[in-house]
């Protein structure tokens, strides 16, 4: 199997990032889980292994990004009323 050029790999990775950016947490987690299952297969070719690993990192980053957004939103809640403490910040949709 011929090696992909650096430009081709970069383009592919950019496309994966773009695709992952539109996914919900659950969708990203499911995609990550499927890739992890694939990565555990001993018969996966090395070239495919590297690409799958890179894609898994992208999905993991997306999950972490979405979790951080939720954590920041929860941190703004008043623990007694569960309403936003800061009126300056409009609620995120």
PyMOL Python script that loads the backbone (N, CA, C, O; Angstrom):
from pymol import cmd

cmd.read_pdbstr("""\
ATOM      1  N   UNK A   1       0.845  -1.171   0.000  1.00  0.00           N
ATOM      2  CA  UNK A   1       0.000   0.000   0.000  1.00  0.00           C
ATOM      3  C   UNK A   1       0.895   1.240   0.000  1.00  0.00           C
ATOM      4  O   UNK A   1       1.764   1.367   0.862  1.00  0.00           O
ATOM      5  N   UNK A   2       0.696   2.162  -0.958  1.00  0.00           N
ATOM      6  CA  UNK A   2       1.538   3.358  -1.010  1.00  0.00           C
ATOM      7  C   UNK A   2       1.245   4.287   0.164  1.00  0.00           C
ATOM      8  O   UNK A   2       0.115   4.397   0.640  1.00  0.00           O
ATOM      9  N   UNK A   3       2.319   4.954   0.611  1.00  0.00           N
ATOM     10  CA  UNK A   3       2.169   5.912   1.712  1.00  0.00           C
ATOM     11  C   UNK A   3       1.473   7.159   1.217  1.00  0.00           C
ATOM     12  O   UNK A   3       1.646   7.575   0.071  1.00  0.00           O
ATOM     13  N   UNK A   4       0.686   7.748   2.095  1.00  0.00           N
ATOM     14  CA  UNK A   4       0.025   9.003   1.759  1.00  0.00           C
ATOM     15  C   UNK A   4       1.010  10.136   1.933  1.00  0.00           C
ATOM     16  O   UNK A   4       1.887  10.095   2.796  1.00  0.00           O
ATOM     17  N   UNK A   5       0.853  11.147   1.101  1.00  0.00           N
ATOM     18  CA  UNK A   5       1.714  12.323   1.235  1.00  0.00           C
ATOM     19  C   UNK A   5       1.343  13.074   2.506  1.00  0.00           C
ATOM     20  O   UNK A   5       0.246  12.910   3.041  1.00  0.00           O
ATOM     21  N   UNK A   6       2.263  13.891   2.977  1.00  0.00           N
ATOM     22  CA  UNK A   6       2.026  14.701   4.175  1.00  0.00           C
ATOM     23  C   UNK A   6       0.806  15.589   3.971  1.00  0.00           C
ATOM     24  O   UNK A   6      -0.018  15.737   4.874  1.00  0.00           O
ATOM     25  N   UNK A   7       0.690  16.182   2.783  1.00  0.00           N
ATOM     26  CA  UNK A   7      -0.458  17.053   2.480  1.00  0.00           C
ATOM     27  C   UNK A   7      -1.758  16.260   2.539  1.00  0.00           C
ATOM     28  O   UNK A   7      -2.758  16.737   3.075  1.00  0.00           O
ATOM     29  N   UNK A   8      -1.741  15.058   1.993  1.00  0.00           N
ATOM     30  CA  UNK A   8      -2.926  14.206   1.997  1.00  0.00           C
ATOM     31  C   UNK A   8      -3.327  13.840   3.426  1.00  0.00           C
ATOM     32  O   UNK A   8      -4.510  13.847   3.765  1.00  0.00           O
ATOM     33  N   UNK A   9      -2.341  13.523   4.257  1.00  0.00           N
ATOM     34  CA  UNK A   9      -2.616  13.199   5.658  1.00  0.00           C
ATOM     35  C   UNK A   9      -3.181  14.404   6.395  1.00  0.00           C
ATOM     36  O   UNK A   9      -4.120  14.271   7.180  1.00  0.00           O
ATOM     37  N   UNK A  10      -2.611  15.587   6.144  1.00  0.00           N
ATOM     38  CA  UNK A  10      -3.094  16.812   6.785  1.00  0.00           C
ATOM     39  C   UNK A  10      -4.525  17.125   6.353  1.00  0.00           C
ATOM     40  O   UNK A  10      -5.356  17.520   7.171  1.00  0.00           O
ATOM     41  N   UNK A  11      -4.807  16.946   5.058  1.00  0.00           N
ATOM     42  CA  UNK A  11      -6.156  17.192   4.547  1.00  0.00           C
ATOM     43  C   UNK A  11      -7.159  16.236   5.189  1.00  0.00           C
ATOM     44  O   UNK A  11      -8.262  16.629   5.569  1.00  0.00           O
ATOM     45  N   UNK A  12      -6.754  14.983   5.300  1.00  0.00           N
ATOM     46  CA  UNK A  12      -7.619  13.970   5.891  1.00  0.00           C
ATOM     47  C   UNK A  12      -7.894  14.300   7.358  1.00  0.00           C
ATOM     48  O   UNK A  12      -9.030  14.198   7.819  1.00  0.00           O
ATOM     49  N   UNK A  13      -6.855  14.692   8.083  1.00  0.00           N
ATOM     50  CA  UNK A  13      -7.011  15.028   9.493  1.00  0.00           C
ATOM     51  C   UNK A  13      -7.879  16.279   9.664  1.00  0.00           C
ATOM     52  O   UNK A  13      -8.687  16.346  10.590  1.00  0.00           O
ATOM     53  N   UNK A  14      -7.722  17.253   8.794  1.00  0.00           N
ATOM     54  CA  UNK A  14      -8.562  18.456   8.835  1.00  0.00           C
ATOM     55  C   UNK A  14     -10.024  18.096   8.608  1.00  0.00           C
ATOM     56  O   UNK A  14     -10.916  18.646   9.255  1.00  0.00           O
ATOM     57  N   UNK A  15     -10.261  17.179   7.695  1.00  0.00           N
ATOM     58  CA  UNK A  15     -11.638  16.744   7.427  1.00  0.00           C
ATOM     59  C   UNK A  15     -12.217  16.023   8.638  1.00  0.00           C
ATOM     60  O   UNK A  15     -13.384  16.226   8.972  1.00  0.00           O
ATOM     61  N   UNK A  16     -11.420  15.182   9.303  1.00  0.00           N
ATOM     62  CA  UNK A  16     -11.888  14.490  10.509  1.00  0.00           C
ATOM     63  C   UNK A  16     -12.259  15.498  11.592  1.00  0.00           C
ATOM     64  O   UNK A  16     -13.283  15.355  12.260  1.00  0.00           O
ATOM     65  N   UNK A  17     -11.415  16.522  11.761  1.00  0.00           N
ATOM     66  CA  UNK A  17     -11.691  17.549  12.769  1.00  0.00           C
ATOM     67  C   UNK A  17     -12.975  18.293  12.442  1.00  0.00           C
ATOM     68  O   UNK A  17     -13.786  18.568  13.326  1.00  0.00           O
ATOM     69  N   UNK A  18     -13.154  18.615  11.173  1.00  0.00           N
ATOM     70  CA  UNK A  18     -14.364  19.315  10.742  1.00  0.00           C
ATOM     71  C   UNK A  18     -15.598  18.446  10.991  1.00  0.00           C
ATOM     72  O   UNK A  18     -16.618  18.935  11.477  1.00  0.00           O
ATOM     73  N   UNK A  19     -15.501  17.174  10.660  1.00  0.00           N
ATOM     74  CA  UNK A  19     -16.623  16.254  10.882  1.00  0.00           C
ATOM     75  C   UNK A  19     -16.926  16.108  12.373  1.00  0.00           C
ATOM     76  O   UNK A  19     -18.091  16.106  12.770  1.00  0.00           O
ATOM     77  N   UNK A  20     -15.900  15.987  13.190  1.00  0.00           N
ATOM     78  CA  UNK A  20     -16.081  15.808  14.633  1.00  0.00           C
ATOM     79  C   UNK A  20     -16.691  17.044  15.282  1.00  0.00           C
ATOM     80  O   UNK A  20     -17.416  16.928  16.270  1.00  0.00           O
ATOM     81  N   UNK A  21     -16.409  18.217  14.744  1.00  0.00           N
ATOM     82  CA  UNK A  21     -16.908  19.463  15.332  1.00  0.00           C
ATOM     83  C   UNK A  21     -18.431  19.541  15.319  1.00  0.00           C
ATOM     84  O   UNK A  21     -19.019  20.269  16.118  1.00  0.00           O
ATOM     85  N   UNK A  22     -19.071  18.804  14.428  1.00  0.00           N
ATOM     86  CA  UNK A  22     -20.531  18.842  14.344  1.00  0.00           C
ATOM     87  C   UNK A  22     -21.202  17.763  15.197  1.00  0.00           C
ATOM     88  O   UNK A  22     -22.429  17.704  15.268  1.00  0.00           O
ATOM     89  N   UNK A  23     -20.408  16.915  15.838  1.00  0.00           N
ATOM     90  CA  UNK A  23     -20.968  15.803  16.605  1.00  0.00           C
ATOM     91  C   UNK A  23     -21.323  16.209  18.028  1.00  0.00           C
ATOM     92  O   UNK A  23     -20.684  17.077  18.622  1.00  0.00           O
ATOM     93  N   UNK A  24     -22.349  15.567  18.558  1.00  0.00           N
ATOM     94  CA  UNK A  24     -22.698  15.737  19.965  1.00  0.00           C
ATOM     95  C   UNK A  24     -21.713  14.919  20.806  1.00  0.00           C
ATOM     96  O   UNK A  24     -20.898  14.166  20.273  1.00  0.00           O
ATOM     97  N   UNK A  25     -21.804  15.080  22.113  1.00  0.00           N
ATOM     98  CA  UNK A  25     -20.945  14.303  23.011  1.00  0.00           C
ATOM     99  C   UNK A  25     -21.185  12.809  22.798  1.00  0.00           C
ATOM    100  O   UNK A  25     -20.241  12.029  22.675  1.00  0.00           O
ATOM    101  N   UNK A  26     -22.451  12.424  22.757  1.00  0.00           N
ATOM    102  CA  UNK A  26     -22.794  11.009  22.628  1.00  0.00           C
ATOM    103  C   UNK A  26     -22.299  10.431  21.305  1.00  0.00           C
ATOM    104  O   UNK A  26     -21.805   9.304  21.257  1.00  0.00           O
ATOM    105  N   UNK A  27     -22.434  11.207  20.237  1.00  0.00           N
ATOM    106  CA  UNK A  27     -21.964  10.744  18.928  1.00  0.00           C
ATOM    107  C   UNK A  27     -20.445  10.609  18.905  1.00  0.00           C
ATOM    108  O   UNK A  27     -19.911   9.647  18.352  1.00  0.00           O
ATOM    109  N   UNK A  28     -19.757  11.568  19.501  1.00  0.00           N
ATOM    110  CA  UNK A  28     -18.293  11.507  19.569  1.00  0.00           C
ATOM    111  C   UNK A  28     -17.834  10.320  20.400  1.00  0.00           C
ATOM    112  O   UNK A  28     -16.883   9.626  20.042  1.00  0.00           O
ATOM    113  N   UNK A  29     -18.516  10.098  21.506  1.00  0.00           N
ATOM    114  CA  UNK A  29     -18.162   8.985  22.385  1.00  0.00           C
ATOM    115  C   UNK A  29     -18.399   7.646  21.688  1.00  0.00           C
ATOM    116  O   UNK A  29     -17.593   6.724  21.815  1.00  0.00           O
ATOM    117  N   UNK A  30     -19.498   7.544  20.957  1.00  0.00           N
ATOM    118  CA  UNK A  30     -19.784   6.314  20.225  1.00  0.00           C
ATOM    119  C   UNK A  30     -18.730   6.073  19.136  1.00  0.00           C
ATOM    120  O   UNK A  30     -18.255   4.950  18.966  1.00  0.00           O
ATOM    121  N   UNK A  31     -18.371   7.124  18.406  1.00  0.00           N
ATOM    122  CA  UNK A  31     -17.344   6.996  17.368  1.00  0.00           C
ATOM    123  C   UNK A  31     -16.011   6.585  17.987  1.00  0.00           C
ATOM    124  O   UNK A  31     -15.295   5.748  17.436  1.00  0.00           O
ATOM    125  N   UNK A  32     -15.686   7.174  19.129  1.00  0.00           N
ATOM    126  CA  UNK A  32     -14.451   6.830  19.834  1.00  0.00           C
ATOM    127  C   UNK A  32     -14.479   5.369  20.272  1.00  0.00           C
ATOM    128  O   UNK A  32     -13.486   4.656  20.127  1.00  0.00           O
ATOM    129  N   UNK A  33     -15.598   4.929  20.800  1.00  0.00           N
ATOM    130  CA  UNK A  33     -15.733   3.540  21.245  1.00  0.00           C
ATOM    131  C   UNK A  33     -15.558   2.565  20.079  1.00  0.00           C
ATOM    132  O   UNK A  33     -14.898   1.535  20.219  1.00  0.00           O
ATOM    133  N   UNK A  34     -16.148   2.892  18.938  1.00  0.00           N
ATOM    134  CA  UNK A  34     -15.998   2.031  17.754  1.00  0.00           C
ATOM    135  C   UNK A  34     -14.546   1.969  17.290  1.00  0.00           C
ATOM    136  O   UNK A  34     -14.047   0.909  16.913  1.00  0.00           O
ATOM    137  N   UNK A  35     -13.878   3.116  17.321  1.00  0.00           N
ATOM    138  CA  UNK A  35     -12.464   3.136  16.921  1.00  0.00           C
ATOM    139  C   UNK A  35     -11.591   2.362  17.901  1.00  0.00           C
ATOM    140  O   UNK A  35     -10.657   1.673  17.493  1.00  0.00           O
ATOM    141  N   UNK A  36     -11.891   2.473  19.189  1.00  0.00           N
ATOM    142  CA  UNK A  36     -11.107   1.728  20.182  1.00  0.00           C
ATOM    143  C   UNK A  36     -11.261   0.224  19.981  1.00  0.00           C
ATOM    144  O   UNK A  36     -10.296  -0.527  20.118  1.00  0.00           O
ATOM    145  N   UNK A  37     -12.463  -0.206  19.659  1.00  0.00           N
ATOM    146  CA  UNK A  37     -12.688  -1.623  19.367  1.00  0.00           C
ATOM    147  C   UNK A  37     -11.858  -2.042  18.156  1.00  0.00           C
ATOM    148  O   UNK A  37     -11.239  -3.106  18.150  1.00  0.00           O
ATOM    149  N   UNK A  38     -11.857  -1.195  17.138  1.00  0.00           N
ATOM    150  CA  UNK A  38     -11.080  -1.474  15.927  1.00  0.00           C
ATOM    151  C   UNK A  38      -9.579  -1.508  16.234  1.00  0.00           C
ATOM    152  O   UNK A  38      -8.855  -2.354  15.710  1.00  0.00           O
ATOM    153  N   UNK A  39      -9.117  -0.589  17.081  1.00  0.00           N
ATOM    154  CA  UNK A  39      -7.691  -0.530  17.421  1.00  0.00           C
ATOM    155  C   UNK A  39      -7.223  -1.767  18.183  1.00  0.00           C
ATOM    156  O   UNK A  39      -6.040  -2.104  18.155  1.00  0.00           O
ATOM    157  N   UNK A  40      -8.141  -2.437  18.857  1.00  0.00           N
ATOM    158  CA  UNK A  40      -7.783  -3.629  19.627  1.00  0.00           C
ATOM    159  C   UNK A  40      -7.690  -4.882  18.758  1.00  0.00           C
ATOM    160  O   UNK A  40      -7.269  -5.936  19.233  1.00  0.00           O
ATOM    161  N   UNK A  41      -8.077  -4.772  17.498  1.00  0.00           N
ATOM    162  CA  UNK A  41      -8.008  -5.890  16.563  1.00  0.00           C
ATOM    163  C   UNK A  41      -6.553  -6.101  16.137  1.00  0.00           C
ATOM    164  O   UNK A  41      -5.917  -5.194  15.602  1.00  0.00           O
ATOM    165  N   UNK A  42      -6.047  -7.282  16.376  1.00  0.00           N
ATOM    166  CA  UNK A  42      -4.648  -7.586  16.059  1.00  0.00           C
ATOM    167  C   UNK A  42      -4.359  -7.620  14.559  1.00  0.00           C
ATOM    168  O   UNK A  42      -3.201  -7.521  14.154  1.00  0.00           O
ATOM    169  N   UNK A  43      -5.382  -7.757  13.742  1.00  0.00           N
ATOM    170  CA  UNK A  43      -5.144  -7.905  12.307  1.00  0.00           C
ATOM    171  C   UNK A  43      -5.199  -6.577  11.546  1.00  0.00           C
ATOM    172  O   UNK A  43      -5.095  -6.576  10.319  1.00  0.00           O
ATOM    173  N   UNK A  44      -5.358  -5.467  12.231  1.00  0.00           N
ATOM    174  CA  UNK A  44      -5.442  -4.164  11.561  1.00  0.00           C
ATOM    175  C   UNK A  44      -4.066  -3.782  10.999  1.00  0.00           C
ATOM    176  O   UNK A  44      -3.067  -3.865  11.713  1.00  0.00           O
ATOM    177  N   UNK A  45      -4.006  -3.365   9.725  1.00  0.00           N
ATOM    178  CA  UNK A  45      -2.723  -2.963   9.132  1.00  0.00           C
ATOM    179  C   UNK A  45      -2.158  -1.722   9.835  1.00  0.00           C
ATOM    180  O   UNK A  45      -2.908  -0.881  10.330  1.00  0.00           O
ATOM    181  N   UNK A  46      -0.856  -1.627   9.869  1.00  0.00           N
ATOM    182  CA  UNK A  46      -0.186  -0.533  10.572  1.00  0.00           C
ATOM    183  C   UNK A  46      -0.618   0.835  10.051  1.00  0.00           C
ATOM    184  O   UNK A  46      -0.866   1.743  10.843  1.00  0.00           O
ATOM    185  N   UNK A  47      -0.711   0.995   8.739  1.00  0.00           N
ATOM    186  CA  UNK A  47      -1.107   2.288   8.166  1.00  0.00           C
ATOM    187  C   UNK A  47      -2.512   2.676   8.627  1.00  0.00           C
ATOM    188  O   UNK A  47      -2.771   3.841   8.931  1.00  0.00           O
ATOM    189  N   UNK A  48      -3.394   1.717   8.675  1.00  0.00           N
ATOM    190  CA  UNK A  48      -4.759   1.973   9.130  1.00  0.00           C
ATOM    191  C   UNK A  48      -4.786   2.228  10.638  1.00  0.00           C
ATOM    192  O   UNK A  48      -5.590   3.021  11.128  1.00  0.00           O
ATOM    193  N   UNK A  49      -3.917   1.559  11.352  1.00  0.00           N
ATOM    194  CA  UNK A  49      -3.817   1.737  12.800  1.00  0.00           C
ATOM    195  C   UNK A  49      -3.466   3.181  13.146  1.00  0.00           C
ATOM    196  O   UNK A  49      -4.059   3.769  14.050  1.00  0.00           O
ATOM    197  N   UNK A  50      -2.517   3.739  12.439  1.00  0.00           N
ATOM    198  CA  UNK A  50      -2.094   5.115  12.696  1.00  0.00           C
ATOM    199  C   UNK A  50      -3.234   6.098  12.426  1.00  0.00           C
ATOM    200  O   UNK A  50      -3.485   6.997  13.228  1.00  0.00           O
ATOM    201  N   UNK A  51      -3.915   5.927  11.310  1.00  0.00           N
ATOM    202  CA  UNK A  51      -5.032   6.809  10.978  1.00  0.00           C
ATOM    203  C   UNK A  51      -6.164   6.693  11.983  1.00  0.00           C
ATOM    204  O   UNK A  51      -6.760   7.698  12.371  1.00  0.00           O
ATOM    205  N   UNK A  52      -6.463   5.474  12.407  1.00  0.00           N
ATOM    206  CA  UNK A  52      -7.522   5.264  13.395  1.00  0.00           C
ATOM    207  C   UNK A  52      -7.147   5.886  14.732  1.00  0.00           C
ATOM    208  O   UNK A  52      -7.997   6.448  15.422  1.00  0.00           O
ATOM    209  N   UNK A  53      -5.882   5.785  15.094  1.00  0.00           N
ATOM    210  CA  UNK A  53      -5.412   6.389  16.341  1.00  0.00           C
ATOM    211  C   UNK A  53      -5.567   7.905  16.287  1.00  0.00           C
ATOM    212  O   UNK A  53      -6.020   8.518  17.254  1.00  0.00           O
ATOM    213  N   UNK A  54      -5.195   8.509  15.167  1.00  0.00           N
ATOM    214  CA  UNK A  54      -5.325   9.964  15.019  1.00  0.00           C
ATOM    215  C   UNK A  54      -6.790  10.386  15.081  1.00  0.00           C
ATOM    216  O   UNK A  54      -7.125  11.394  15.704  1.00  0.00           O
ATOM    217  N   UNK A  55      -7.649   9.624  14.443  1.00  0.00           N
ATOM    218  CA  UNK A  55      -9.079   9.942  14.467  1.00  0.00           C
ATOM    219  C   UNK A  55      -9.631   9.795  15.890  1.00  0.00           C
ATOM    220  O   UNK A  55     -10.450  10.606  16.323  1.00  0.00           O
ATOM    221  N   UNK A  56      -9.187   8.770  16.614  1.00  0.00           N
ATOM    222  CA  UNK A  56      -9.632   8.580  17.998  1.00  0.00           C
ATOM    223  C   UNK A  56      -9.235   9.774  18.864  1.00  0.00           C
ATOM    224  O   UNK A  56     -10.008  10.205  19.719  1.00  0.00           O
ATOM    225  N   UNK A  57      -8.036  10.307  18.644  1.00  0.00           N
ATOM    226  CA  UNK A  57      -7.602  11.488  19.397  1.00  0.00           C
ATOM    227  C   UNK A  57      -8.505  12.684  19.112  1.00  0.00           C
ATOM    228  O   UNK A  57      -8.785  13.477  20.011  1.00  0.00           O
ATOM    229  N   UNK A  58      -8.958  12.817  17.876  1.00  0.00           N
ATOM    230  CA  UNK A  58      -9.846  13.919  17.503  1.00  0.00           C
ATOM    231  C   UNK A  58     -11.192  13.767  18.211  1.00  0.00           C
ATOM    232  O   UNK A  58     -11.723  14.741  18.744  1.00  0.00           O
ATOM    233  N   UNK A  59     -11.746  12.558  18.220  1.00  0.00           N
ATOM    234  CA  UNK A  59     -13.021  12.332  18.900  1.00  0.00           C
ATOM    235  C   UNK A  59     -12.878  12.547  20.406  1.00  0.00           C
ATOM    236  O   UNK A  59     -13.776  13.099  21.042  1.00  0.00           O
ATOM    237  N   UNK A  60     -11.766  12.119  20.972  1.00  0.00           N
ATOM    238  CA  UNK A  60     -11.528  12.330  22.398  1.00  0.00           C
ATOM    239  C   UNK A  60     -11.449  13.820  22.714  1.00  0.00           C
ATOM    240  O   UNK A  60     -12.011  14.272  23.712  1.00  0.00           O
ATOM    241  N   UNK A  61     -10.767  14.573  21.886  1.00  0.00           N
ATOM    242  CA  UNK A  61     -10.678  16.026  22.080  1.00  0.00           C
ATOM    243  C   UNK A  61     -12.060  16.664  22.015  1.00  0.00           C
ATOM    244  O   UNK A  61     -12.368  17.569  22.790  1.00  0.00           O
ATOM    245  N   UNK A  62     -12.887  16.193  21.096  1.00  0.00           N
ATOM    246  CA  UNK A  62     -14.251  16.729  20.980  1.00  0.00           C
ATOM    247  C   UNK A  62     -15.049  16.436  22.247  1.00  0.00           C
ATOM    248  O   UNK A  62     -15.757  17.313  22.742  1.00  0.00           O
ATOM    249  N   UNK A  63     -14.949  15.224  22.777  1.00  0.00           N
ATOM    250  CA  UNK A  63     -15.638  14.880  24.024  1.00  0.00           C
ATOM    251  C   UNK A  63     -15.165  15.779  25.163  1.00  0.00           C
ATOM    252  O   UNK A  63     -15.977  16.297  25.930  1.00  0.00           O
ATOM    253  N   UNK A  64     -13.854  15.960  25.271  1.00  0.00           N
ATOM    254  CA  UNK A  64     -13.303  16.802  26.335  1.00  0.00           C
ATOM    255  C   UNK A  64     -13.769  18.249  26.194  1.00  0.00           C
ATOM    256  O   UNK A  64     -14.080  18.905  27.188  1.00  0.00           O
ATOM    257  N   UNK A  65     -13.815  18.740  24.966  1.00  0.00           N
ATOM    258  CA  UNK A  65     -14.270  20.112  24.695  1.00  0.00           C
ATOM    259  C   UNK A  65     -15.723  20.298  25.146  1.00  0.00           C
ATOM    260  O   UNK A  65     -16.053  21.289  25.797  1.00  0.00           O
ATOM    261  N   UNK A  66     -16.580  19.344  24.798  1.00  0.00           N
ATOM    262  CA  UNK A  66     -17.992  19.440  25.167  1.00  0.00           C
ATOM    263  C   UNK A  66     -18.185  19.317  26.672  1.00  0.00           C
ATOM    264  O   UNK A  66     -19.018  20.018  27.246  1.00  0.00           O
ATOM    265  N   UNK A  67     -17.432  18.443  27.315  1.00  0.00           N
ATOM    266  CA  UNK A  67     -17.516  18.314  28.773  1.00  0.00           C
ATOM    267  C   UNK A  67     -17.076  19.595  29.469  1.00  0.00           C
ATOM    268  O   UNK A  67     -17.679  20.004  30.461  1.00  0.00           O
ATOM    269  N   UNK A  68     -16.040  20.223  28.958  1.00  0.00           N
ATOM    270  CA  UNK A  68     -15.554  21.472  29.544  1.00  0.00           C
ATOM    271  C   UNK A  68     -16.622  22.563  29.449  1.00  0.00           C
ATOM    272  O   UNK A  68     -16.813  23.333  30.389  1.00  0.00           O
ATOM    273  N   UNK A  69     -17.314  22.624  28.316  1.00  0.00           N
ATOM    274  CA  UNK A  69     -18.393  23.602  28.151  1.00  0.00           C
ATOM    275  C   UNK A  69     -19.492  23.378  29.186  1.00  0.00           C
ATOM    276  O   UNK A  69     -19.997  24.334  29.775  1.00  0.00           O
ATOM    277  N   UNK A  70     -19.862  22.122  29.407  1.00  0.00           N
ATOM    278  CA  UNK A  70     -20.899  21.813  30.389  1.00  0.00           C
ATOM    279  C   UNK A  70     -20.416  22.164  31.793  1.00  0.00           C
ATOM    280  O   UNK A  70     -21.167  22.739  32.581  1.00  0.00           O
ATOM    281  N   UNK A  71     -19.169  21.825  32.110  1.00  0.00           N
ATOM    282  CA  UNK A  71     -18.616  22.149  33.429  1.00  0.00           C
ATOM    283  C   UNK A  71     -18.635  23.651  33.676  1.00  0.00           C
ATOM    284  O   UNK A  71     -18.970  24.095  34.774  1.00  0.00           O
ATOM    285  N   UNK A  72     -18.282  24.431  32.672  1.00  0.00           N
ATOM    286  CA  UNK A  72     -18.285  25.887  32.821  1.00  0.00           C
ATOM    287  C   UNK A  72     -19.702  26.404  33.022  1.00  0.00           C
ATOM    288  O   UNK A  72     -19.922  27.323  33.811  1.00  0.00           O
ATOM    289  N   UNK A  73     -20.647  25.831  32.327  1.00  0.00           N
ATOM    290  CA  UNK A  73     -22.041  26.230  32.464  1.00  0.00           C
ATOM    291  C   UNK A  73     -22.571  25.883  33.856  1.00  0.00           C
ATOM    292  O   UNK A  73     -23.274  26.684  34.472  1.00  0.00           O
ATOM    293  N   UNK A  74     -22.237  24.699  34.345  1.00  0.00           N
ATOM    294  CA  UNK A  74     -22.678  24.267  35.671  1.00  0.00           C
ATOM    295  C   UNK A  74     -22.027  25.119  36.755  1.00  0.00           C
ATOM    296  O   UNK A  74     -22.652  25.408  37.775  1.00  0.00           O
ATOM    297  N   UNK A  75     -20.784  25.518  36.541  1.00  0.00           N
ATOM    298  CA  UNK A  75     -20.081  26.337  37.534  1.00  0.00           C
ATOM    299  C   UNK A  75     -20.753  27.692  37.730  1.00  0.00           C
ATOM    300  O   UNK A  75     -20.582  28.314  38.778  1.00  0.00           O
ATOM    301  N   UNK A  76     -21.506  28.155  36.751  1.00  0.00           N
ATOM    302  CA  UNK A  76     -22.199  29.436  36.854  1.00  0.00           C
ATOM    303  C   UNK A  76     -23.539  29.330  37.578  1.00  0.00           C
ATOM    304  O   UNK A  76     -24.182  30.347  37.840  1.00  0.00           O
ATOM    305  N   UNK A  77     -23.964  28.116  37.902  1.00  0.00           N
ATOM    306  CA  UNK A  77     -25.250  27.927  38.568  1.00  0.00           C
ATOM    307  C   UNK A  77     -25.132  28.172  40.069  1.00  0.00           C
ATOM    308  O   UNK A  77     -24.140  27.807  40.699  1.00  0.00           O
ATOM    309  N   UNK A  78     -26.152  28.788  40.617  1.00  0.00           N
ATOM    310  CA  UNK A  78     -26.250  28.946  42.063  1.00  0.00           C
ATOM    311  C   UNK A  78     -26.626  27.578  42.625  1.00  0.00           C
ATOM    312  O   UNK A  78     -27.621  27.001  42.187  1.00  0.00           O
ATOM    313  N   UNK A  79     -25.871  27.040  43.574  1.00  0.00           N
ATOM    314  CA  UNK A  79     -26.147  25.687  44.066  1.00  0.00           C
ATOM    315  C   UNK A  79     -27.488  25.564  44.785  1.00  0.00           C
ATOM    316  O   UNK A  79     -28.043  24.469  44.875  1.00  0.00           O
ATOM    317  N   UNK A  80     -28.015  26.682  45.298  1.00  0.00           N
ATOM    318  CA  UNK A  80     -29.291  26.634  46.017  1.00  0.00           C
ATOM    319  C   UNK A  80     -30.493  26.700  45.081  1.00  0.00           C
ATOM    320  O   UNK A  80     -31.509  26.046  45.316  1.00  0.00           O
ATOM    321  N   UNK A  81     -30.370  27.493  44.021  1.00  0.00           N
ATOM    322  CA  UNK A  81     -31.514  27.703  43.130  1.00  0.00           C
ATOM    323  C   UNK A  81     -31.352  27.038  41.774  1.00  0.00           C
ATOM    324  O   UNK A  81     -32.323  26.896  41.029  1.00  0.00           O
ATOM    325  N   UNK A  82     -30.145  26.635  41.453  1.00  0.00           N
ATOM    326  CA  UNK A  82     -29.800  26.071  40.144  1.00  0.00           C
ATOM    327  C   UNK A  82     -30.110  27.034  39.001  1.00  0.00           C
ATOM    328  O   UNK A  82     -30.369  26.619  37.871  1.00  0.00           O
ATOM    329  N   UNK A  83     -30.079  28.322  39.319  1.00  0.00           N
ATOM    330  CA  UNK A  83     -30.220  29.357  38.302  1.00  0.00           C
ATOM    331  C   UNK A  83     -28.867  30.002  38.095  1.00  0.00           C
ATOM    332  O   UNK A  83     -28.000  29.945  38.966  1.00  0.00           O
ATOM    333  N   UNK A  84     -28.691  30.615  36.935  1.00  0.00           N
ATOM    334  CA  UNK A  84     -27.426  31.278  36.619  1.00  0.00           C
ATOM    335  C   UNK A  84     -27.190  32.410  37.599  1.00  0.00           C
ATOM    336  O   UNK A  84     -28.082  33.220  37.853  1.00  0.00           O
ATOM    337  N   UNK A  85     -25.987  32.463  38.147  1.00  0.00           N
ATOM    338  CA  UNK A  85     -25.647  33.513  39.096  1.00  0.00           C
ATOM    339  C   UNK A  85     -25.330  34.819  38.401  1.00  0.00           C
ATOM    340  O   UNK A  85     -25.614  35.890  38.939  1.00  0.00           O
ATOM    341  N   UNK A  86     -24.754  34.753  37.228  1.00  0.00           N
ATOM    342  CA  UNK A  86     -24.331  35.958  36.527  1.00  0.00           C
ATOM    343  C   UNK A  86     -25.370  36.338  35.487  1.00  0.00           C
ATOM    344  O   UNK A  86     -25.628  35.584  34.549  1.00  0.00           O
ATOM    345  N   UNK A  87     -25.961  37.503  35.656  1.00  0.00           N
ATOM    346  CA  UNK A  87     -26.943  37.988  34.683  1.00  0.00           C
ATOM    347  C   UNK A  87     -26.237  38.560  33.452  1.00  0.00           C
ATOM    348  O   UNK A  87     -26.865  38.763  32.413  1.00  0.00           O
ATOM    349  N   UNK A  88     -24.919  38.822  33.571  1.00  0.00           N
ATOM    350  CA  UNK A  88     -24.147  39.397  32.467  1.00  0.00           C
ATOM    351  C   UNK A  88     -23.948  38.410  31.326  1.00  0.00           C
ATOM    352  O   UNK A  88     -23.812  38.806  30.168  1.00  0.00           O
ATOM    353  N   UNK A  89     -23.932  37.140  31.655  1.00  0.00           N
ATOM    354  CA  UNK A  89     -23.668  36.111  30.654  1.00  0.00           C
ATOM    355  C   UNK A  89     -24.995  35.522  30.182  1.00  0.00           C
ATOM    356  O   UNK A  89     -25.706  34.909  30.978  1.00  0.00           O
ATOM    357  N   UNK A  90     -25.343  35.693  28.912  1.00  0.00           N
ATOM    358  CA  UNK A  90     -26.584  35.085  28.419  1.00  0.00           C
ATOM    359  C   UNK A  90     -26.452  33.567  28.403  1.00  0.00           C
ATOM    360  O   UNK A  90     -25.355  33.049  28.194  1.00  0.00           O
ATOM    361  N   UNK A  91     -27.540  32.850  28.618  1.00  0.00           N
ATOM    362  CA  UNK A  91     -27.454  31.383  28.612  1.00  0.00           C
ATOM    363  C   UNK A  91     -27.047  30.867  27.245  1.00  0.00           C
ATOM    364  O   UNK A  91     -27.443  31.418  26.218  1.00  0.00           O
ATOM    365  N   UNK A  92     -26.259  29.813  27.243  1.00  0.00           N
ATOM    366  CA  UNK A  92     -25.829  29.181  25.992  1.00  0.00           C
ATOM    367  C   UNK A  92     -26.882  28.192  25.558  1.00  0.00           C
ATOM    368  O   UNK A  92     -27.511  27.522  26.377  1.00  0.00           O
ATOM    369  N   UNK A  93     -27.058  28.114  24.284  1.00  0.00           N
ATOM    370  CA  UNK A  93     -28.039  27.174  23.739  1.00  0.00           C
ATOM    371  C   UNK A  93     -27.341  25.942  23.255  1.00  0.00           C
ATOM    372  O   UNK A  93     -27.989  25.022  22.757  1.00  0.00           O
TER     373      UNK A  93
END
""", "prot")
cmd.dss("prot")
cmd.show_as("cartoon", "prot")
cmd.util.cbc("prot")
cmd.orient("prot")
